[in-house]
Amino acid sequence: MDTRRMERLGIDTSVIGMGCWQIGADWGDVAEAEAMATLHAAADAGVTFFDTADVYGDGRSEKLVGRLRRERPAGSVFVATKMGRRANPHVAAEYNLDNLRAWNDRSRQNLGMDTLDLVQLHCPPSSVFATESTYDALDTMVAEGRMRAYGVSVERCDEALAAIARPNVASVQIILNAFRLKPLEEVLPAAAEAGVGIIARVPLASGLLSGRYCTDTEFAADDHRSFNREGEAFDKGETFSGVHYGVGVEAAQEFSRLAPEGVTPAQFALRWVVDTPGVSVAIPGARNPEQARANAAAGSLPSASAEQRDAVARLYDRRIREHVHASW
C-alpha cells in the first residue's frame, strides 16, 4: 500500500482509506459481524485511515470503528470522525461551542477515545466556514485535549477554499472522482500549497464507477441511492455525485473500458483519484471483506498513465460536465 504525508496532521496515511458510512446506515443492512470482518479486512490489507461520523447509524459506525481500534495494534488505526449533522435545525447558529462540545463528547464515548485523532465539521451551512467564532471554538477544543486536530467536510469548492485559508484547518474532505473534476481547478492546488490534506470522498460515485450497475438495477429502500437521487434527504451531490442515474450508468460503461487489463473499473477509478496531485487519501466504502480488499489493492497498483488520465478528462467533458460542473 502506498502512503502519503498529511503535513498539518503530521501523519503518513495509506492512500486508500475506508469510508464507514456503509457500515452505519443508508446503504442497506450490514450485520455487525460482517461490518467488523470488513473493517479488519481493510486493516489487514494496509488501510490505516478510517473515516466515520456521529450520524452514521446514529453512532453505530463510530462504535464499530472504536471496536476495531481496540482490536488492532496500538497506533495502526487513525480515526477521522465528523460532527454537526445532529444540529436541529441545521443552521449556522447551531455550530456554537456548547453544541460542538456535546457532539464531541458523544463521539468520544462512541469511539472509546479521550482525545480524537481528527474531527471534521460535517457539511455545515456555508456561512459557518466564514465565521471566526467557528474556528475559535475548534481551537479551544484542541487546547482542551478533546481532539488532536480538526478539519472540514464540504459540499462546495468555495467552502473548501474558505477553510484552506484558515491556519489550523488540517484537512478538507470533498467529493472527488472521475465524474467530479471541479476540485482539480482551484481546491487541490490551494490545499497542496497550504499543506492541507485532501480526503477524497465518494471516489466511486456511489458505486457507479464500478461499472456493475445498469438502468434496471434496484437498490434497497433504506439505501440512499433509492431515496436521495434528487436530494430528498440531503445534498443531491452525495448520491451518484449528483449525476442523473441514467447518464451516469452510460458514462460508467464507457469508463469501464478504460481500465487496464487485470484491473477492475473500481480499482482504476480509485487509482485515478490517488494519482491526482494534492490528494492525501481516498475513502471508498465497503459492505463486505471482498470489497475492502479489492479497494485496498488499488493502493499498490501502478499509476494511471497520462493517456488514461486524458481519456478520463475527455469522457467527463463529453458526458458529465454539463450536469455537475456548475454546481458544488
C-alpha positions as CSV (number, residue, x, y, z in Angstrom):
1,M,0.0,0.0,0.0
2,D,1.4,3.4,-1.0
3,T,1.4,6.0,1.7
4,R,1.3,9.8,1.7
5,R,2.1,12.6,4.1
6,M,-0.6,14.8,5.6
7,E,1.5,17.8,6.6
8,R,-0.8,19.7,9.0
9,L,-1.8,16.4,10.7
10,G,1.8,15.2,10.9
11,I,0.9,11.7,9.8
12,D,1.6,9.3,6.9
13,T,-1.6,7.7,5.7
14,S,-2.4,4.8,3.4
15,V,-3.6,6.3,0.1
16,I,-6.7,4.1,0.3
17,G,-8.7,4.6,3.4
18,M,-12.1,3.3,4.3
19,G,-15.3,5.4,4.5
20,C,-17.5,3.9,7.2
21,W,-20.9,5.3,6.2
22,Q,-21.9,2.0,4.6
23,I,-21.5,0.0,7.9
24,G,-23.6,2.5,9.7
25,A,-26.7,3.2,7.7
26,D,-28.3,4.3,4.4
27,W,-26.6,1.6,2.2
28,G,-28.9,-1.3,3.1
29,D,-28.4,-3.6,6.0
30,V,-24.9,-4.7,7.0
31,A,-24.8,-7.1,10.0
32,E,-22.4,-6.3,12.8
33,A,-20.3,-9.4,12.3
34,E,-20.0,-8.6,8.6
35,A,-19.1,-5.0,9.4
36,M,-16.3,-6.0,11.7
37,A,-15.0,-8.5,9.2
38,T,-15.0,-5.8,6.6
39,L,-13.1,-3.4,8.8
40,H,-10.5,-6.0,9.8
41,A,-10.1,-7.0,6.1
42,A,-9.3,-3.4,5.2
43,A,-6.8,-3.0,8.0
44,D,-5.2,-6.4,7.1
45,A,-4.8,-5.1,3.6
46,G,-2.9,-2.0,4.7
47,V,-5.6,0.6,5.3
48,T,-4.7,2.9,8.2
49,F,-7.3,5.7,7.7
50,F,-10.9,5.1,8.7
51,D,-13.5,7.9,8.3
52,T,-16.8,7.9,10.2
53,A,-19.3,10.3,11.6
54,D,-21.6,10.6,14.6
55,V,-24.7,10.3,12.5
56,Y,-23.8,7.2,10.6
57,G,-26.4,4.8,12.0
58,D,-26.9,7.3,14.9
59,G,-23.5,6.3,16.3
60,R,-23.3,2.7,15.1
61,S,-20.4,3.3,12.7
62,E,-18.4,5.1,15.4
63,K,-18.9,2.3,17.8
64,L,-17.8,-0.3,15.3
65,V,-14.7,1.7,14.3
66,G,-13.9,2.2,18.0
67,R,-14.0,-1.6,18.5
68,L,-11.7,-2.0,15.5
69,R,-9.2,0.4,17.1
70,R,-9.2,-1.6,20.3
71,E,-8.7,-4.9,18.5
72,R,-5.8,-3.7,16.3
73,P,-2.2,-3.0,17.3
74,A,-1.8,0.4,19.0
75,G,-1.2,3.3,16.6
76,S,-2.3,1.3,13.5
77,V,-5.7,2.8,13.1
78,F,-6.2,6.5,12.5
79,V,-9.8,7.6,13.1
80,A,-11.3,10.7,11.4
81,T,-14.9,11.4,12.6
82,K,-17.3,14.2,11.9
83,M,-19.8,16.3,13.8
84,G,-22.5,18.8,13.1
85,R,-25.2,16.9,11.2
86,R,-27.0,16.3,14.5
87,A,-27.9,20.0,14.6
88,N,-31.7,20.5,14.6
89,P,-32.5,22.8,12.9
90,H,-29.4,22.5,10.7
91,V,-28.5,26.2,10.7
92,A,-25.3,28.1,11.3
93,A,-26.3,29.2,14.8
94,E,-26.2,25.6,16.0
95,Y,-22.4,25.4,15.4
96,N,-21.5,27.0,18.7
97,L,-19.0,25.9,21.3
98,D,-21.6,24.3,23.6
99,N,-23.1,22.1,20.8
100,L,-19.7,21.3,19.4
101,R,-18.5,20.1,22.8
102,A,-21.7,18.0,23.3
103,W,-21.3,16.4,19.9
104,N,-17.6,15.8,20.6
105,D,-18.4,14.1,23.9
106,R,-20.8,11.7,22.2
107,S,-18.1,10.8,19.6
108,R,-15.5,10.3,22.3
109,Q,-17.9,7.9,24.1
110,N,-18.8,6.0,21.0
111,L,-15.2,5.6,19.9
112,G,-13.8,5.0,23.4
113,M,-11.2,7.7,22.9
114,D,-10.4,10.5,25.3
115,T,-8.7,12.5,22.5
116,L,-9.9,12.1,19.0
117,D,-7.4,11.9,16.1
118,L,-9.3,14.2,13.7
119,V,-12.7,15.8,14.0
120,Q,-14.3,17.4,10.9
121,L,-17.3,19.7,10.6
122,H,-19.8,17.7,8.7
123,C,-21.0,19.7,5.7
124,P,-22.4,22.7,7.7
125,P,-24.2,25.7,6.2
126,S,-21.8,27.7,4.0
127,S,-21.7,30.7,6.4
128,V,-20.1,28.5,9.1
129,F,-16.9,28.5,7.1
130,A,-16.6,32.2,7.1
131,T,-17.4,32.7,10.8
132,E,-14.5,33.5,13.1
133,S,-16.1,32.0,16.1
134,T,-16.3,28.6,14.4
135,Y,-12.5,28.3,14.3
136,D,-12.1,29.9,17.8
137,A,-14.4,27.1,19.2
138,L,-12.5,24.4,17.4
139,D,-9.1,25.8,18.6
140,T,-10.5,25.8,22.1
141,M,-11.4,22.2,21.8
142,V,-8.0,21.2,20.6
143,A,-6.5,23.2,23.6
144,E,-8.8,21.2,25.9
145,G,-7.4,17.9,24.7
146,R,-10.7,16.7,23.1
147,M,-9.1,16.2,19.7
148,R,-5.6,16.5,18.2
149,A,-6.7,18.3,15.1
150,Y,-9.7,19.4,13.1
151,G,-10.8,19.6,9.5
152,V,-13.9,20.2,7.4
153,S,-16.1,18.1,5.1
154,V,-17.6,20.3,2.4
155,E,-20.1,20.2,-0.4
156,R,-18.8,23.1,-2.5
157,C,-15.4,24.2,-3.8
158,D,-15.8,27.7,-2.4
159,E,-16.4,26.3,1.1
160,A,-13.1,24.3,0.7
161,L,-11.2,27.4,-0.3
162,A,-12.5,29.3,2.7
163,A,-11.4,26.5,5.1
164,I,-8.0,26.1,3.5
165,A,-7.2,29.8,4.2
166,R,-7.5,29.1,7.9
167,P,-4.2,28.3,9.6
168,N,-5.3,25.5,11.8
169,V,-7.5,23.5,9.4
170,A,-5.7,20.2,8.9
171,S,-7.8,18.6,6.2
172,V,-10.6,19.1,3.8
173,Q,-12.9,16.3,2.8
174,I,-14.5,16.8,-0.6
175,I,-16.3,14.7,-3.3
176,L,-13.7,13.9,-5.9
177,N,-13.8,11.2,-8.6
178,A,-13.7,10.8,-12.4
179,F,-17.3,12.2,-12.5
180,R,-16.5,15.2,-10.3
181,L,-13.4,17.1,-11.5
182,K,-14.1,20.7,-10.4
183,P,-11.9,20.4,-7.3
184,L,-8.9,19.9,-9.5
185,E,-9.1,23.5,-10.7
186,E,-8.5,25.5,-7.5
187,V,-9.1,23.4,-4.4
188,L,-6.3,20.9,-4.8
189,P,-3.6,23.4,-5.8
190,A,-4.6,25.6,-2.8
191,A,-4.5,22.7,-0.4
192,A,-1.1,21.5,-1.6
193,E,0.4,24.9,-1.2
194,A,-1.0,25.3,2.3
195,G,-0.1,21.8,3.4
196,V,-3.8,20.9,4.0
197,G,-4.7,17.2,3.5
198,I,-7.3,16.3,0.9
199,I,-9.6,13.4,1.8
200,A,-11.4,12.3,-1.4
201,R,-14.9,11.0,-0.6
202,V,-17.4,9.3,-2.9
203,P,-14.4,8.2,-5.0
204,L,-16.6,5.6,-6.8
205,A,-19.6,8.0,-7.4
206,S,-21.7,5.8,-5.1
207,G,-20.7,2.7,-6.9
208,L,-21.3,4.0,-10.4
209,L,-17.7,3.8,-11.4
210,S,-17.6,0.1,-10.5
211,G,-19.4,-0.5,-13.8
212,R,-21.7,-3.0,-12.1
213,Y,-25.0,-1.2,-12.4
214,C,-27.5,-0.9,-15.2
215,T,-30.6,1.2,-15.6
216,D,-32.7,-1.6,-14.1
217,T,-30.6,-2.1,-11.0
218,E,-32.7,-1.8,-7.9
219,F,-31.4,-0.6,-4.5
220,A,-32.8,-1.3,-1.1
221,A,-35.5,1.0,0.2
222,D,-33.1,2.1,3.0
223,D,-30.3,2.8,0.6
224,H,-29.7,6.5,-0.2
225,R,-29.3,5.5,-3.9
226,S,-33.0,4.8,-3.8
227,F,-34.3,7.7,-1.7
228,N,-31.9,10.6,-2.4
229,R,-31.4,10.8,-6.1
230,E,-32.9,14.3,-6.3
231,G,-31.6,15.5,-2.9
232,E,-34.8,14.5,-1.0
233,A,-32.9,13.7,2.2
234,F,-29.6,15.6,2.0
235,D,-27.4,17.2,-0.7
236,K,-28.0,15.7,-4.1
237,G,-24.3,15.6,-4.8
238,E,-23.7,12.9,-2.2
239,T,-25.7,10.4,-4.4
240,F,-24.0,9.3,-7.7
241,S,-22.0,12.6,-7.4
242,G,-25.1,14.5,-8.4
243,V,-25.2,12.9,-11.9
244,H,-28.5,11.7,-13.2
245,Y,-28.5,7.9,-12.7
246,G,-29.2,7.0,-16.4
247,V,-26.5,9.4,-17.6
248,G,-24.1,8.0,-15.0
249,V,-24.7,4.4,-16.0
250,E,-24.0,5.1,-19.6
251,A,-20.8,7.1,-18.8
252,A,-19.7,4.4,-16.4
253,Q,-19.9,1.7,-19.1
254,E,-17.5,3.8,-21.2
255,F,-15.3,4.5,-18.2
256,S,-15.0,0.7,-17.5
257,R,-13.4,0.2,-20.9
258,L,-10.6,2.5,-19.9
259,A,-9.4,0.2,-17.1
260,P,-6.2,-1.7,-17.9
261,E,-6.2,-5.5,-18.2
262,G,-6.4,-7.2,-14.8
263,V,-7.6,-4.1,-13.1
264,T,-11.3,-3.7,-12.2
265,P,-13.1,-0.4,-13.1
266,A,-13.4,0.4,-9.4
267,Q,-9.7,-0.1,-8.8
268,F,-8.9,2.0,-11.8
269,A,-11.2,4.8,-10.5
270,L,-9.5,4.7,-7.1
271,R,-6.1,4.7,-8.6
272,W,-7.1,7.7,-10.7
273,V,-8.1,9.6,-7.6
274,V,-5.0,8.9,-5.6
275,D,-2.8,9.7,-8.5
276,T,-4.3,13.2,-8.6
277,P,-1.8,15.8,-7.3
278,G,-2.9,17.1,-3.9
279,V,-4.9,14.1,-2.8
280,S,-3.9,12.6,0.5
281,V,-6.3,9.6,0.8
282,A,-9.4,8.3,-0.9
283,I,-12.1,6.8,1.3
284,P,-14.2,4.3,-0.6
285,G,-16.8,2.4,1.4
286,A,-17.2,-1.4,1.6
287,R,-20.0,-3.7,2.6
288,N,-18.0,-6.9,2.8
289,P,-14.4,-8.1,3.2
290,E,-14.0,-8.8,-0.5
291,Q,-14.9,-5.2,-1.4
292,A,-12.5,-3.9,1.3
293,R,-9.6,-6.0,0.0
294,A,-10.3,-5.1,-3.7
295,N,-10.4,-1.4,-2.8
296,A,-7.1,-1.6,-0.8
297,A,-5.4,-3.3,-3.7
298,A,-5.7,-0.1,-5.7
299,G,-3.2,1.5,-3.3
300,S,-0.4,-0.6,-4.7
301,L,-1.3,-0.5,-8.4
302,P,0.9,1.3,-11.0
303,S,-0.1,4.9,-11.5
304,A,-2.6,5.7,-14.3
305,S,-0.8,6.8,-17.4
306,A,-1.1,10.3,-18.9
307,E,-3.1,8.8,-21.8
308,Q,-5.5,7.2,-19.4
309,R,-6.0,10.4,-17.4
310,D,-6.6,12.3,-20.7
311,A,-9.2,9.8,-21.7
312,V,-11.0,10.3,-18.3
313,A,-11.0,14.0,-18.8
314,R,-12.4,13.7,-22.3
315,L,-15.1,11.4,-21.0
316,Y,-16.0,13.9,-18.3
317,D,-16.2,16.8,-20.8
318,R,-18.4,14.8,-23.2
319,R,-20.8,13.2,-20.8
320,I,-20.7,14.6,-17.3
321,R,-19.5,18.2,-17.2
322,E,-22.8,19.8,-18.2
323,H,-24.6,18.0,-15.4
324,V,-22.4,18.8,-12.4
325,H,-19.6,21.3,-13.1
326,A,-21.6,24.5,-12.5
327,S,-22.7,23.2,-9.1
328,W,-20.8,22.5,-5.9
